[in-house]
Amino acid sequence: MNNRQQLKNKVERQVKRIKKAGHEPRPNLPSIGTLGLVMILPIIGGVYLGHWLDDMVEGYSTHWTLSLLLAGLVIGIFNVYFLIKD
């Protein structure tokens, strides 16, 4: 019986601590995954489109790849900002 009472007290303390912290016991993992996709997809899309455009030009060029990489980064940052803002 003593072990059962100790376990009950321990669980009650943990529940109180979680409620005091003011958050759920588990993080909201789908939101974290969505933020990652919203940030990464424009960057990857910009790199692929830039690489395709650079392949259309004769010689060695990374102008479009770098430009669209930076554009994808800016778009990704704005996407994350607007998603968090809501």
Backbone as XML, in Angstrom:
<?xml version="1.0"?>
<chain id="A" units="angstrom">
  <residue number="1" name="MET">
    <atom name="N" x="0.820" y="-1.199" z="0.000"/>
    <atom name="CA" x="0.000" y="0.000" z="0.000"/>
    <atom name="C" x="0.862" y="1.260" z="0.000"/>
  </residue>
  <residue number="2" name="ASN">
    <atom name="N" x="1.996" y="1.200" z="0.696"/>
    <atom name="CA" x="2.862" y="2.358" z="0.778"/>
    <atom name="C" x="3.393" y="2.759" z="-0.607"/>
  </residue>
  <residue number="3" name="ASN">
    <atom name="N" x="3.767" y="1.769" z="-1.421"/>
    <atom name="CA" x="4.255" y="2.042" z="-2.773"/>
    <atom name="C" x="3.163" y="2.667" z="-3.625"/>
  </residue>
  <residue number="4" name="ARG">
    <atom name="N" x="1.959" y="2.193" z="-3.468"/>
    <atom name="CA" x="0.833" y="2.724" z="-4.234"/>
    <atom name="C" x="0.589" y="4.194" z="-3.860"/>
  </residue>
  <residue number="5" name="GLN">
    <atom name="N" x="0.665" y="4.511" z="-2.595"/>
    <atom name="CA" x="0.466" y="5.888" z="-2.137"/>
    <atom name="C" x="1.587" y="6.799" z="-2.643"/>
  </residue>
  <residue number="6" name="GLN">
    <atom name="N" x="2.818" y="6.298" z="-2.642"/>
    <atom name="CA" x="3.949" y="7.085" z="-3.158"/>
    <atom name="C" x="3.780" y="7.364" z="-4.651"/>
  </residue>
  <residue number="7" name="LEU">
    <atom name="N" x="3.338" y="6.346" z="-5.385"/>
    <atom name="CA" x="3.109" y="6.518" z="-6.811"/>
    <atom name="C" x="2.012" y="7.551" z="-7.060"/>
  </residue>
  <residue number="8" name="LYS">
    <atom name="N" x="0.945" y="7.467" z="-6.291"/>
    <atom name="CA" x="-0.164" y="8.409" z="-6.434"/>
    <atom name="C" x="0.314" y="9.835" z="-6.158"/>
  </residue>
  <residue number="9" name="ASN">
    <atom name="N" x="1.105" y="10.021" z="-5.116"/>
    <atom name="CA" x="1.627" y="11.348" z="-4.789"/>
    <atom name="C" x="2.545" y="11.877" z="-5.888"/>
  </residue>
  <residue number="10" name="LYS">
    <atom name="N" x="3.365" y="10.985" z="-6.430"/>
    <atom name="CA" x="4.288" y="11.386" z="-7.489"/>
    <atom name="C" x="3.531" y="11.827" z="-8.738"/>
  </residue>
  <residue number="11" name="VAL">
    <atom name="N" x="2.496" y="11.074" z="-9.107"/>
    <atom name="CA" x="1.693" y="11.421" z="-10.282"/>
    <atom name="C" x="0.959" y="12.740" z="-10.047"/>
  </residue>
  <residue number="12" name="GLU">
    <atom name="N" x="0.425" y="12.940" z="-8.862"/>
    <atom name="CA" x="-0.274" y="14.182" z="-8.554"/>
    <atom name="C" x="0.667" y="15.384" z="-8.633"/>
  </residue>
  <residue number="13" name="ARG">
    <atom name="N" x="1.900" y="15.228" z="-8.174"/>
    <atom name="CA" x="2.882" y="16.312" z="-8.262"/>
    <atom name="C" x="3.200" y="16.640" z="-9.723"/>
  </residue>
  <residue number="14" name="GLN">
    <atom name="N" x="3.326" y="15.607" z="-10.539"/>
    <atom name="CA" x="3.628" y="15.826" z="-11.951"/>
    <atom name="C" x="2.471" y="16.525" z="-12.655"/>
  </residue>
  <residue number="15" name="VAL">
    <atom name="N" x="1.250" y="16.133" z="-12.331"/>
    <atom name="CA" x="0.077" y="16.770" z="-12.934"/>
    <atom name="C" x="0.019" y="18.240" z="-12.532"/>
  </residue>
  <residue number="16" name="LYS">
    <atom name="N" x="0.273" y="18.534" z="-11.273"/>
    <atom name="CA" x="0.277" y="19.917" z="-10.810"/>
    <atom name="C" x="1.368" y="20.730" z="-11.514"/>
  </residue>
  <residue number="17" name="ARG">
    <atom name="N" x="2.538" y="20.126" z="-11.700"/>
    <atom name="CA" x="3.640" y="20.817" z="-12.356"/>
    <atom name="C" x="3.306" y="21.125" z="-13.815"/>
  </residue>
  <residue number="18" name="ILE">
    <atom name="N" x="2.659" y="20.176" z="-14.491"/>
    <atom name="CA" x="2.281" y="20.384" z="-15.889"/>
    <atom name="C" x="1.231" y="21.487" z="-15.990"/>
  </residue>
  <residue number="19" name="LYS">
    <atom name="N" x="0.241" y="21.468" z="-15.095"/>
    <atom name="CA" x="-0.783" y="22.507" z="-15.121"/>
    <atom name="C" x="-0.191" y="23.870" z="-14.791"/>
  </residue>
  <residue number="20" name="LYS">
    <atom name="N" x="0.753" y="23.905" z="-13.877"/>
    <atom name="CA" x="1.395" y="25.154" z="-13.498"/>
    <atom name="C" x="2.200" y="25.717" z="-14.663"/>
  </residue>
  <residue number="21" name="ALA">
    <atom name="N" x="2.824" y="24.853" z="-15.436"/>
    <atom name="CA" x="3.618" y="25.300" z="-16.585"/>
    <atom name="C" x="2.730" y="25.912" z="-17.658"/>
  </residue>
  <residue number="22" name="GLY">
    <atom name="N" x="1.470" y="25.520" z="-17.709"/>
    <atom name="CA" x="0.528" y="26.125" z="-18.635"/>
    <atom name="C" x="0.640" y="25.643" z="-20.064"/>
  </residue>
  <residue number="23" name="HIS">
    <atom name="N" x="1.081" y="24.435" z="-20.261"/>
    <atom name="CA" x="1.147" y="23.897" z="-21.613"/>
    <atom name="C" x="0.753" y="22.429" z="-21.595"/>
  </residue>
  <residue number="24" name="GLU">
    <atom name="N" x="0.524" y="21.937" z="-22.807"/>
    <atom name="CA" x="0.161" y="20.530" z="-22.939"/>
    <atom name="C" x="1.382" y="19.659" z="-22.666"/>
  </residue>
  <residue number="25" name="PRO">
    <atom name="N" x="1.168" y="18.420" z="-22.242"/>
    <atom name="CA" x="2.316" y="17.546" z="-21.995"/>
    <atom name="C" x="3.113" y="17.220" z="-23.261"/>
  </residue>
  <residue number="26" name="ARG">
    <atom name="N" x="2.440" y="17.194" z="-24.422"/>
    <atom name="CA" x="3.131" y="16.885" z="-25.677"/>
    <atom name="C" x="3.175" y="18.125" z="-26.551"/>
  </residue>
  <residue number="27" name="PRO">
    <atom name="N" x="4.269" y="18.342" z="-27.271"/>
    <atom name="CA" x="4.317" y="19.495" z="-28.181"/>
    <atom name="C" x="3.405" y="19.257" z="-29.379"/>
  </residue>
  <residue number="28" name="ASN">
    <atom name="N" x="3.045" y="20.311" z="-30.027"/>
    <atom name="CA" x="2.180" y="20.226" z="-31.196"/>
    <atom name="C" x="3.042" y="19.926" z="-32.425"/>
  </residue>
  <residue number="29" name="LEU">
    <atom name="N" x="3.336" y="18.657" z="-32.634"/>
    <atom name="CA" x="4.262" y="18.239" z="-33.691"/>
    <atom name="C" x="3.778" y="18.545" z="-35.104"/>
  </residue>
  <residue number="30" name="PRO">
    <atom name="N" x="2.490" y="18.424" z="-35.413"/>
    <atom name="CA" x="2.086" y="18.770" z="-36.786"/>
    <atom name="C" x="2.385" y="20.218" z="-37.151"/>
  </residue>
  <residue number="31" name="SER">
    <atom name="N" x="2.279" y="21.126" z="-36.216"/>
    <atom name="CA" x="2.587" y="22.526" z="-36.512"/>
    <atom name="C" x="4.065" y="22.708" z="-36.809"/>
  </residue>
  <residue number="32" name="ILE">
    <atom name="N" x="4.911" y="22.009" z="-36.096"/>
    <atom name="CA" x="6.348" y="22.114" z="-36.332"/>
    <atom name="C" x="6.691" y="21.583" z="-37.722"/>
  </residue>
  <residue number="33" name="GLY">
    <atom name="N" x="6.085" y="20.473" z="-38.112"/>
    <atom name="CA" x="6.321" y="19.920" z="-39.440"/>
    <atom name="C" x="5.819" y="20.834" z="-40.540"/>
  </residue>
  <residue number="34" name="THR">
    <atom name="N" x="4.676" y="21.470" z="-40.310"/>
    <atom name="CA" x="4.128" y="22.402" z="-41.292"/>
    <atom name="C" x="5.048" y="23.595" z="-41.465"/>
  </residue>
  <residue number="35" name="LEU">
    <atom name="N" x="5.585" y="24.110" z="-40.373"/>
    <atom name="CA" x="6.510" y="25.237" z="-40.465"/>
    <atom name="C" x="7.739" y="24.875" z="-41.296"/>
  </residue>
  <residue number="36" name="GLY">
    <atom name="N" x="8.251" y="23.669" z="-41.095"/>
    <atom name="CA" x="9.411" y="23.240" z="-41.861"/>
    <atom name="C" x="9.118" y="23.153" z="-43.350"/>
  </residue>
  <residue number="37" name="LEU">
    <atom name="N" x="7.976" y="22.582" z="-43.691"/>
    <atom name="CA" x="7.619" y="22.467" z="-45.110"/>
    <atom name="C" x="7.380" y="23.823" z="-45.740"/>
  </residue>
  <residue number="38" name="VAL">
    <atom name="N" x="6.705" y="24.702" z="-45.008"/>
    <atom name="CA" x="6.409" y="26.029" z="-45.537"/>
    <atom name="C" x="7.704" y="26.812" z="-45.781"/>
  </residue>
  <residue number="39" name="MET">
    <atom name="N" x="8.718" y="26.532" z="-45.011"/>
    <atom name="CA" x="9.998" y="27.228" z="-45.176"/>
    <atom name="C" x="10.844" y="26.584" z="-46.281"/>
  </residue>
  <residue number="40" name="ILE">
    <atom name="N" x="10.894" y="25.276" z="-46.322"/>
    <atom name="CA" x="11.818" y="24.570" z="-47.213"/>
    <atom name="C" x="11.320" y="24.469" z="-48.663"/>
  </residue>
  <residue number="41" name="LEU">
    <atom name="N" x="10.030" y="24.266" z="-48.860"/>
    <atom name="CA" x="9.533" y="24.044" z="-50.227"/>
    <atom name="C" x="9.809" y="25.202" z="-51.181"/>
  </residue>
  <residue number="42" name="PRO">
    <atom name="N" x="9.612" y="26.467" z="-50.795"/>
    <atom name="CA" x="9.968" y="27.540" z="-51.738"/>
    <atom name="C" x="11.471" y="27.598" z="-52.044"/>
  </residue>
  <residue number="43" name="ILE">
    <atom name="N" x="12.293" y="27.257" z="-51.067"/>
    <atom name="CA" x="13.740" y="27.269" z="-51.294"/>
    <atom name="C" x="14.116" y="26.182" z="-52.303"/>
  </residue>
  <residue number="44" name="ILE">
    <atom name="N" x="13.611" y="24.976" z="-52.086"/>
    <atom name="CA" x="13.928" y="23.871" z="-53.006"/>
    <atom name="C" x="13.367" y="24.152" z="-54.400"/>
  </residue>
  <residue number="45" name="GLY">
    <atom name="N" x="12.147" y="24.674" z="-54.453"/>
    <atom name="CA" x="11.562" y="25.023" z="-55.749"/>
    <atom name="C" x="12.378" y="26.071" z="-56.481"/>
  </residue>
  <residue number="46" name="GLY">
    <atom name="N" x="12.854" y="27.075" z="-55.760"/>
    <atom name="CA" x="13.683" y="28.107" z="-56.381"/>
    <atom name="C" x="14.994" y="27.556" z="-56.900"/>
  </residue>
  <residue number="47" name="VAL">
    <atom name="N" x="15.614" y="26.651" z="-56.138"/>
    <atom name="CA" x="16.878" y="26.060" z="-56.574"/>
    <atom name="C" x="16.671" y="25.204" z="-57.837"/>
  </residue>
  <residue number="48" name="TYR">
    <atom name="N" x="15.629" y="24.386" z="-57.847"/>
    <atom name="CA" x="15.389" y="23.550" z="-59.026"/>
    <atom name="C" x="15.060" y="24.384" z="-60.260"/>
  </residue>
  <residue number="49" name="LEU">
    <atom name="N" x="14.214" y="25.398" z="-60.080"/>
    <atom name="CA" x="13.876" y="26.255" z="-61.218"/>
    <atom name="C" x="15.113" y="27.022" z="-61.696"/>
  </residue>
  <residue number="50" name="GLY">
    <atom name="N" x="15.898" y="27.533" z="-60.781"/>
    <atom name="CA" x="17.118" y="28.243" z="-61.152"/>
    <atom name="C" x="18.116" y="27.346" z="-61.853"/>
  </residue>
  <residue number="51" name="HIS">
    <atom name="N" x="18.254" y="26.118" z="-61.376"/>
    <atom name="CA" x="19.178" y="25.176" z="-62.032"/>
    <atom name="C" x="18.705" y="24.859" z="-63.448"/>
  </residue>
  <residue number="52" name="TRP">
    <atom name="N" x="17.403" y="24.695" z="-63.624"/>
    <atom name="CA" x="16.853" y="24.419" z="-64.947"/>
    <atom name="C" x="17.111" y="25.598" z="-65.886"/>
  </residue>
  <residue number="53" name="LEU">
    <atom name="N" x="16.904" y="26.835" z="-65.373"/>
    <atom name="CA" x="17.147" y="28.010" z="-66.206"/>
    <atom name="C" x="18.631" y="28.166" z="-66.532"/>
  </residue>
  <residue number="54" name="ASP">
    <atom name="N" x="19.504" y="27.849" z="-65.570"/>
    <atom name="CA" x="20.949" y="27.917" z="-65.831"/>
    <atom name="C" x="21.384" y="26.883" z="-66.862"/>
  </residue>
  <residue number="55" name="ASP">
    <atom name="N" x="20.733" y="25.736" z="-66.883"/>
    <atom name="CA" x="21.070" y="24.725" z="-67.890"/>
    <atom name="C" x="20.657" y="25.163" z="-69.298"/>
  </residue>
  <residue number="56" name="MET">
    <atom name="N" x="19.702" y="26.063" z="-69.391"/>
    <atom name="CA" x="19.255" y="26.549" z="-70.700"/>
    <atom name="C" x="20.295" y="27.495" z="-71.319"/>
  </residue>
  <residue number="57" name="VAL">
    <atom name="N" x="21.137" y="28.101" z="-70.484"/>
    <atom name="CA" x="22.144" y="29.054" z="-70.943"/>
    <atom name="C" x="23.439" y="28.292" z="-71.271"/>
  </residue>
  <residue number="58" name="GLU">
    <atom name="N" x="24.109" y="28.691" z="-72.339"/>
    <atom name="CA" x="25.369" y="28.038" z="-72.691"/>
    <atom name="C" x="26.455" y="28.425" z="-71.698"/>
  </residue>
  <residue number="59" name="GLY">
    <atom name="N" x="27.337" y="27.503" z="-71.416"/>
    <atom name="CA" x="28.435" y="27.760" z="-70.493"/>
    <atom name="C" x="28.011" y="27.496" z="-69.055"/>
  </residue>
  <residue number="60" name="TYR">
    <atom name="N" x="28.931" y="27.822" z="-68.163"/>
    <atom name="CA" x="28.692" y="27.576" z="-66.744"/>
    <atom name="C" x="28.106" y="28.829" z="-66.119"/>
  </residue>
  <residue number="61" name="SER">
    <atom name="N" x="26.944" y="28.696" z="-65.518"/>
    <atom name="CA" x="26.291" y="29.847" z="-64.909"/>
    <atom name="C" x="25.534" y="29.404" z="-63.664"/>
  </residue>
  <residue number="62" name="THR">
    <atom name="N" x="25.605" y="30.217" z="-62.634"/>
    <atom name="CA" x="24.811" y="29.955" z="-61.423"/>
    <atom name="C" x="23.964" y="31.172" z="-61.069"/>
  </residue>
  <residue number="63" name="HIS">
    <atom name="N" x="23.824" y="32.081" z="-62.022"/>
    <atom name="CA" x="23.096" y="33.318" z="-61.762"/>
    <atom name="C" x="21.652" y="33.044" z="-61.329"/>
  </residue>
  <residue number="64" name="TRP">
    <atom name="N" x="20.939" y="32.263" z="-62.119"/>
    <atom name="CA" x="19.530" y="32.002" z="-61.794"/>
    <atom name="C" x="19.386" y="31.148" z="-60.543"/>
  </residue>
  <residue number="65" name="THR">
    <atom name="N" x="20.274" y="30.196" z="-60.357"/>
    <atom name="CA" x="20.187" y="29.327" z="-59.181"/>
    <atom name="C" x="20.326" y="30.137" z="-57.898"/>
  </residue>
  <residue number="66" name="LEU">
    <atom name="N" x="21.335" y="30.983" z="-57.831"/>
    <atom name="CA" x="21.548" y="31.785" z="-56.627"/>
    <atom name="C" x="20.437" y="32.811" z="-56.422"/>
  </residue>
  <residue number="67" name="SER">
    <atom name="N" x="19.996" y="33.431" z="-57.525"/>
    <atom name="CA" x="18.937" y="34.431" z="-57.414"/>
    <atom name="C" x="17.637" y="33.809" z="-56.908"/>
  </residue>
  <residue number="68" name="LEU">
    <atom name="N" x="17.275" y="32.685" z="-57.472"/>
    <atom name="CA" x="16.019" y="32.054" z="-57.063"/>
    <atom name="C" x="16.147" y="31.355" z="-55.716"/>
  </residue>
  <residue number="69" name="LEU">
    <atom name="N" x="17.358" y="30.970" z="-55.314"/>
    <atom name="CA" x="17.574" y="30.463" z="-53.965"/>
    <atom name="C" x="17.256" y="31.552" z="-52.944"/>
  </residue>
  <residue number="70" name="LEU">
    <atom name="N" x="17.775" y="32.740" z="-53.172"/>
    <atom name="CA" x="17.500" y="33.859" z="-52.265"/>
    <atom name="C" x="16.026" y="34.252" z="-52.298"/>
  </residue>
  <residue number="71" name="ALA">
    <atom name="N" x="15.410" y="34.231" z="-53.478"/>
    <atom name="CA" x="13.978" y="34.536" z="-53.571"/>
    <atom name="C" x="13.158" y="33.498" z="-52.807"/>
  </residue>
  <residue number="72" name="GLY">
    <atom name="N" x="13.527" y="32.228" z="-52.926"/>
    <atom name="CA" x="12.837" y="31.176" z="-52.182"/>
    <atom name="C" x="13.006" y="31.331" z="-50.682"/>
  </residue>
  <residue number="73" name="LEU">
    <atom name="N" x="14.189" y="31.770" z="-50.256"/>
    <atom name="CA" x="14.439" y="32.010" z="-48.837"/>
    <atom name="C" x="13.544" y="33.130" z="-48.309"/>
  </residue>
  <residue number="74" name="VAL">
    <atom name="N" x="13.447" y="34.203" z="-49.065"/>
    <atom name="CA" x="12.595" y="35.328" z="-48.650"/>
    <atom name="C" x="11.130" y="34.899" z="-48.609"/>
  </residue>
  <residue number="75" name="ILE">
    <atom name="N" x="10.689" y="34.181" z="-49.617"/>
    <atom name="CA" x="9.303" y="33.705" z="-49.644"/>
    <atom name="C" x="9.043" y="32.764" z="-48.479"/>
  </residue>
  <residue number="76" name="GLY">
    <atom name="N" x="9.987" y="31.870" z="-48.178"/>
    <atom name="CA" x="9.834" y="30.957" z="-47.049"/>
    <atom name="C" x="9.729" y="31.682" z="-45.724"/>
  </residue>
  <residue number="77" name="ILE">
    <atom name="N" x="10.543" y="32.721" z="-45.547"/>
    <atom name="CA" x="10.493" y="33.496" z="-44.308"/>
    <atom name="C" x="9.144" y="34.192" z="-44.174"/>
  </residue>
  <residue number="78" name="PHE">
    <atom name="N" x="8.653" y="34.785" z="-45.273"/>
    <atom name="CA" x="7.333" y="35.417" z="-45.215"/>
    <atom name="C" x="6.231" y="34.390" z="-44.936"/>
  </residue>
  <residue number="79" name="ASN">
    <atom name="N" x="6.329" y="33.223" z="-45.535"/>
    <atom name="CA" x="5.332" y="32.168" z="-45.271"/>
    <atom name="C" x="5.287" y="31.789" z="-43.801"/>
  </residue>
  <residue number="80" name="VAL">
    <atom name="N" x="6.454" y="31.586" z="-43.199"/>
    <atom name="CA" x="6.520" y="31.219" z="-41.778"/>
    <atom name="C" x="5.966" y="32.353" z="-40.919"/>
  </residue>
  <residue number="81" name="TYR">
    <atom name="N" x="6.323" y="33.586" z="-41.265"/>
    <atom name="CA" x="5.825" y="34.733" z="-40.501"/>
    <atom name="C" x="4.303" y="34.793" z="-40.518"/>
  </residue>
  <residue number="82" name="PHE">
    <atom name="N" x="3.712" y="34.665" z="-41.718"/>
    <atom name="CA" x="2.259" y="34.748" z="-41.818"/>
    <atom name="C" x="1.570" y="33.546" z="-41.183"/>
  </residue>
  <residue number="83" name="LEU">
    <atom name="N" x="2.214" y="32.384" z="-41.202"/>
    <atom name="CA" x="1.625" y="31.209" z="-40.556"/>
    <atom name="C" x="1.638" y="31.354" z="-39.039"/>
  </residue>
  <residue number="84" name="ILE">
    <atom name="N" x="2.732" y="31.874" z="-38.494"/>
    <atom name="CA" x="2.828" y="32.065" z="-37.045"/>
    <atom name="C" x="1.916" y="33.214" z="-36.598"/>
  </residue>
  <residue number="85" name="LYS">
    <atom name="N" x="1.803" y="34.222" z="-37.429"/>
    <atom name="CA" x="0.977" y="35.389" z="-37.091"/>
    <atom name="C" x="-0.480" y="35.008" z="-36.873"/>
  </residue>
  <residue number="86" name="ASP">
    <atom name="N" x="-0.977" y="34.041" z="-37.627"/>
    <atom name="CA" x="-2.385" y="33.619" z="-37.496"/>
    <atom name="C" x="-2.611" y="32.850" z="-36.273"/>
  </residue>
</chain>
